[in-house]
Amino acid sequence: MDIFATIFYAVVCAVLGIAAPRVSSFWMRIGMGALVGVVASNLLPVIKSLIGVG
């Protein structure tokens, strides 16, 4: 994995870590994590092409 992808997913996980404790339900946290993962994996190629990385 290239350094850009590593940094991108680290930022996404950090934001998710900040938001997750505010969600009280275990299943809501699982759903939120899955949704963020899907969105992040779909956004990464778009962001990389916009800034000319990769």
C-alpha positions as protocol buffer text, in pm:
chain_id: "A"
residue {
  index: 1
  type: MET
  ca { x: 0 y: 0 z: 0 }
}
residue {
  index: 2
  type: ASP
  ca { x: 138 y: 341 z: -88 }
}
residue {
  index: 3
  type: ILE
  ca { x: 196 y: 611 z: 171 }
}
residue {
  index: 4
  type: PHE
  ca { x: -95 y: 824 z: 45 }
}
residue {
  index: 5
  type: ALA
  ca { x: -345 y: 542 z: 103 }
}
residue {
  index: 6
  type: THR
  ca { x: -199 y: 475 z: 447 }
}
residue {
  index: 7
  type: ILE
  ca { x: -235 y: 839 z: 549 }
}
residue {
  index: 8
  type: PHE
  ca { x: -585 y: 860 z: 402 }
}
residue {
  index: 9
  type: TYR
  ca { x: -712 y: 556 z: 592 }
}
residue {
  index: 10
  type: ALA
  ca { x: -538 y: 671 z: 911 }
}
residue {
  index: 11
  type: VAL
  ca { x: -727 y: 1000 z: 893 }
}
residue {
  index: 12
  type: VAL
  ca { x: -1056 y: 822 z: 821 }
}
residue {
  index: 13
  type: CYS
  ca { x: -1005 y: 586 z: 1115 }
}
residue {
  index: 14
  type: ALA
  ca { x: -908 y: 872 z: 1346 }
}
residue {
  index: 15
  type: VAL
  ca { x: -1226 y: 1061 z: 1262 }
}
residue {
  index: 16
  type: LEU
  ca { x: -1429 y: 744 z: 1310 }
}
residue {
  index: 17
  type: GLY
  ca { x: -1260 y: 686 z: 1646 }
}
residue {
  index: 18
  type: ILE
  ca { x: -1356 y: 1035 z: 1759 }
}
residue {
  index: 19
  type: ALA
  ca { x: -1719 y: 994 z: 1649 }
}
residue {
  index: 20
  type: ALA
  ca { x: -1776 y: 633 z: 1761 }
}
residue {
  index: 21
  type: PRO
  ca { x: -1794 y: 687 z: 2139 }
}
residue {
  index: 22
  type: ARG
  ca { x: -2082 y: 928 z: 2085 }
}
residue {
  index: 23
  type: VAL
  ca { x: -2289 y: 651 z: 1927 }
}
residue {
  index: 24
  type: SER
  ca { x: -2442 y: 448 z: 2205 }
}
residue {
  index: 25
  type: SER
  ca { x: -2547 y: 132 z: 2022 }
}
residue {
  index: 26
  type: PHE
  ca { x: -2293 y: -136 z: 1933 }
}
residue {
  index: 27
  type: TRP
  ca { x: -2475 y: -214 z: 1608 }
}
residue {
  index: 28
  type: MET
  ca { x: -2486 y: 153 z: 1513 }
}
residue {
  index: 29
  type: ARG
  ca { x: -2107 y: 172 z: 1557 }
}
residue {
  index: 30
  type: ILE
  ca { x: -2065 y: -139 z: 1338 }
}
residue {
  index: 31
  type: GLY
  ca { x: -2293 y: 9 z: 1071 }
}
residue {
  index: 32
  type: MET
  ca { x: -2121 y: 345 z: 1090 }
}
residue {
  index: 33
  type: GLY
  ca { x: -1781 y: 180 z: 1053 }
}
residue {
  index: 34
  type: ALA
  ca { x: -1897 y: -22 z: 753 }
}
residue {
  index: 35
  type: LEU
  ca { x: -2048 y: 283 z: 587 }
}
residue {
  index: 36
  type: VAL
  ca { x: -1738 y: 494 z: 644 }
}
residue {
  index: 37
  type: GLY
  ca { x: -1521 y: 212 z: 507 }
}
residue {
  index: 38
  type: VAL
  ca { x: -1727 y: 183 z: 190 }
}
residue {
  index: 39
  type: VAL
  ca { x: -1730 y: 559 z: 135 }
}
residue {
  index: 40
  type: ALA
  ca { x: -1356 y: 588 z: 204 }
}
residue {
  index: 41
  type: SER
  ca { x: -1263 y: 306 z: -30 }
}
residue {
  index: 42
  type: ASN
  ca { x: -1469 y: 464 z: -307 }
}
residue {
  index: 43
  type: LEU
  ca { x: -1335 y: 814 z: -247 }
}
residue {
  index: 44
  type: LEU
  ca { x: -966 y: 726 z: -242 }
}
residue {
  index: 45
  type: PRO
  ca { x: -928 y: 670 z: -618 }
}
residue {
  index: 46
  type: VAL
  ca { x: -1119 y: 989 z: -690 }
}
residue {
  index: 47
  type: ILE
  ca { x: -906 y: 1195 z: -454 }
}
residue {
  index: 48
  type: LYS
  ca { x: -586 y: 1043 z: -591 }
}
residue {
  index: 49
  type: SER
  ca { x: -684 y: 1125 z: -949 }
}
residue {
  index: 50
  type: LEU
  ca { x: -785 y: 1481 z: -856 }
}
residue {
  index: 51
  type: ILE
  ca { x: -448 y: 1558 z: -697 }
}
residue {
  index: 52
  type: GLY
  ca { x: -247 y: 1356 z: -947 }
}
residue {
  index: 53
  type: VAL
  ca { x: -109 y: 1090 z: -712 }
}
residue {
  index: 54
  type: GLY
  ca { x: -70 y: 738 z: -847 }
}
